[in-house]
Amino acid sequence: MKKLISKISGFKNLAGVLFVATIIWGCGSDNNRLRERAQIEGEESAKMAVEAENTNREKRVSEMESDLQRRQQVYHALKGTYQGPDNKGYESRFVLTPSLPFYKPNRVRTVEEVTNDLTNLFITIEVSFWDPTDSLNRYSCHFQTVRPDLETGRMYLSTEGCPFSFAVFMGDLNVDPNNETPASSSSQVVKSVLAGVNTKISQIHIEERSRNTPDVIQFSLDRKGP
């Protein structure tokens, strides 16, 4: 009888051990599943964050490229030589040169690449005036990093080494000067350039100011070269 009771007691102890082991094993499995689930969710969150970052970067690059293309349209429409007489009896020449060639990307560029082009895109302008009757009576001024206003088409030229400053407006030979001011004409011309209707500016209007006098001299110059 004692042997039977001892045997039954042994079975009970074994069952208890197995029960506890089962509970421990089940808890371990649950913990492993929780860890696996957390790992998967973490990987998915990281993937989504990377995708969102890439999408935002591509959107930003696209907007920057669009801005760059608009600027290139205007700058290269202005590119060229404009020449003619001013109102003082002098012959005048303005040579406008963009700093970068017109570029249309054939791939998605980085933010840094587009930023570099936006930073380094500008117009240099060489201004020359001379007396047709006196070859020694001439002067010239050089203006760098000129950036036209894309709303008004206006450019302001001033530098310490030049005794004159200039306001330059985009013009059009087909615009009646009696009905349009240089400013209103310029805003219409730059809109036509940005719309792709006009690819070359045919004329520029100049307002010249001297440091020595308060007078403003106005004149127009027609395009004479590419």
Phi, psi and omega in degrees: 000317179295323179297320180296316181296320180295321180293318179295319179299322178295320177297319180297317179297319180295318179298320178297317179298315180297323180295312179297318180297322179296318179297315181297317179297319179295320178295319178298319179295318179297318179297319178296319180295321178296318178295317179297318180295316178299321179295316180296315180296322178296318179294320179295319179297317179297319179296317179295322179295319178295317179297319179295319179296317179296320179296315179296321180294317180296322178295316180296317179297318180299317178295320180292320178297321178297317178297318179297317180297320178298315180295319179296321178303312183290313184298319182279340171290330179279336185308129178149185180247129179240131186213151177165179180280146171265194183267012179247005182089006178265152170271137186236143178220130174240123178247117183252127183226118175292149183282337182233146175291158178294128186226129173243115184292145177251018178205168176280118183267168179278162177301320182296321180295314182291321177301320179299317179293318179297322181290323187261006177267120177200182179240136169258142184231123175259122180247128179230139174228139176208154178273117182300339181263356182215101185295339180276345182267086182207159175208164180213155178223147182239127181240128181248165177047047176274131180233110180297148174285125184283351176266318185255343185071016186266146175228138176250127182244120178203135176210153186298327184278359182246131181284356181237153170237156186223142165252125184245128180242146175286137181234178180213128181298337183273356181272132179284115182295343179283339182255345183231140171275161177306321182293314181291322177297318182298318181294325178289321181294316182294327176296320180292327177293313181294333178278354180083006180283322184241123181251351178219127176285129184268345186201149172234146177255138185241136167244114184255134177234140178254149177290341186266340182224154180276356184293147173245120180258126182246138176199167180237148178234134180268153176295131180242349182205167184291000000 
